[in-house]
Amino acid sequence: MDLTGPIHDILVVFLGLALILGGLGVVLLTNPIYSAFSLGLVLVCISLFYILLNSYFVAAAQLLIYVGAINVLIIFAVMFMKGLEYFNDFPLWTVGDGVTSLVCTSILFSLITTIPDTSWYGIIWTTKPNHIIEQDLISNVQQIGIHLSTDFFLPFELISIILLVALIGAITMARQ
């Protein structure tokens, strides 16, 4: 999307704030339904960021796959849980929470140290007109498919396994 500087900056700030508030809602809200809806807000904001970056195919895939399928599946799984009885069985802090906090903190500090050292000058921004982008869309989709089936095959399969484990966990929690 080709926007002028101030409008683009305002949209980026607005989407960034919505993304941060949605992420905080996912983590801090105690009602799992509200948390799942906050996750939907985060996923929609990410797809809007892709639109601002002129990556229309990735934005459409984000909306269809993550918002349209996975988030709806999470909402259905959460709706099958038994409300307040679910929260009374768990302690406030477990060993897994400590390990997760340690891992997330280490990733945060590694990102804080890596991002300023990264050279951002080699990035090529898309400045093509829309009709040229539409002509290149078929070849870009083919290139994405080739990369997913060759270079990124292992991460792609690992993500599908993680999603399968999350689905099995949601079903297990819903049946109890």
N, C-alpha and C positions, 0 to 999 in steps of 0.2 A: 504494500500500500504506500503510494507516494504522497506523503504529507509534508507540509512545511515544518520547519524546525520547532516553533512554539507549540503547535498542535500535537506534533509527535511527542514532544517532551511531556506535555500535560497528560496525554494518554498513557505514556510509560509510567509516570508517577502514579496516576490513578490505578492502573492495573497492578503496579507494584504494591500499593497500599492494600488493594483488595486481595492480592495474593498472600501478603503477610497476615492480614486479618483472618482470611480463610484458613491458613496454616495454624494460626493460634487457636481458631475454633476447633480444628480437628484434634488438637492436642489437649486443650483445656476444658472443652465442654464435657460434662458428665453424662449427658443423654446421648447414647450412641446414634440415634436417628439424626440429631442435630449435627453430630460429628460427621456423619456420612454426607449430609447435605453440604457441610463446609468443605469436605473433600471434593464434592462436585463443583463448588465455586472455585477451588484451587485449579482443578483440571480445565475448567472453562477459561480461566484467566491465562493459563499456560497456552491454550490454543489461540487466544487473542494475541498473545505475544508473538506466536508464530505468524499470524496474519500481519502484524506490524513489521516483521522481518521478511515479508514477501515469500514466505514458505507456505503456500496455500495447501499443498498436498499433505504436508505434515500436520497442519492445523485441522484439516478435514479428517485425517486419520485419528488425531487426538480426540476430536469430538465424537466420532463414530465408535471407536474402540473403547476409550477410557471412560468417557462420560456416558455414552449410549449403552455400553454393555457392562463394563466392569463396575462402575459406580452404581448402576441399577441393581446388579447382582449383590453388591455389598449392602445396599439398602434393603433388599428383600431378605437377605440373611440376618441382618440386624433386626428386622421387624419380626422374625420368627423367634427371637430370643425372649426370655421370660422377664423382662423388666427389672425390678428392684432386687429380686432374689439372686440375680446374676452378680450384682455388685457386693452383696454381703459376704460371699464366700472367699473373696480375695483380700490378702493383706495390702496395706498401702504401699509397701516397699519390699521388693524381693531381690534375690541375687541377680536375676536376669535384668532387672531395672538398673542395677549398678553397672553390670557389664555393658548394657546398651548405652548408658550415660557416658561411660569411659570411651567406647568406640565412637559415639557421635561427637564427643568433645575433641578426640584426636583427629577426626576427619575435619572438623571445623577449623582447628589450628593449622592443619596441613593446607587447607584451602586458603586461609588467611595469609600463610607464608608463600604459597605458590602463585596466587593471582597477581600480586604486584610485580613479580619477577617475570611474568609472561609477556612476550612481545606481541602486542596486538596490531602491529603495523602490517603484518602479512595477510590479514583478513581481507578478502575481496567481497565487497558489498554488491548486491544485485541492484543494478540501476537500469535494467532493460525496460522498454515499454511493455505494456500488458499483452499486446498481440504477439510479440516475440516470445514472451514468457509462456503463453498458451501453446505456441508451436513447439517449444522445447519441453513441454510438460510430459509428452509421451516418452521422449528419450530420458528425461529425468526419472520418471517412474520406473523405467527399465533399469536404469543405473542403480536405483534404490533396491530393486529386487535382486540384481546381481550382487550388490554389496551385502545384502542380508543373507544370501545363500552361499557366499564365499568368505569374504573378509570378516563379517560380523556374525557368522553362523553360531559360534559358541555362546556369545552373550545373548543372542536372540533365543536360543534354546534354554539358557539358564533363566531368562526372564519368564519364559513359558512355564518352566518347572516351578518357579517361585509363585506365579499366579495359580498354578494347580494346587500347590500346598496351601495357599491362602484360601482357595475355594474349599478344599477338604476341611481345613480348620473351621471355616464359617459353617459348613454343614454339620460338623461335629458339635460345635457350640450350639447350633440351633436345635439339634436333636436332644440334647441333654435336658 
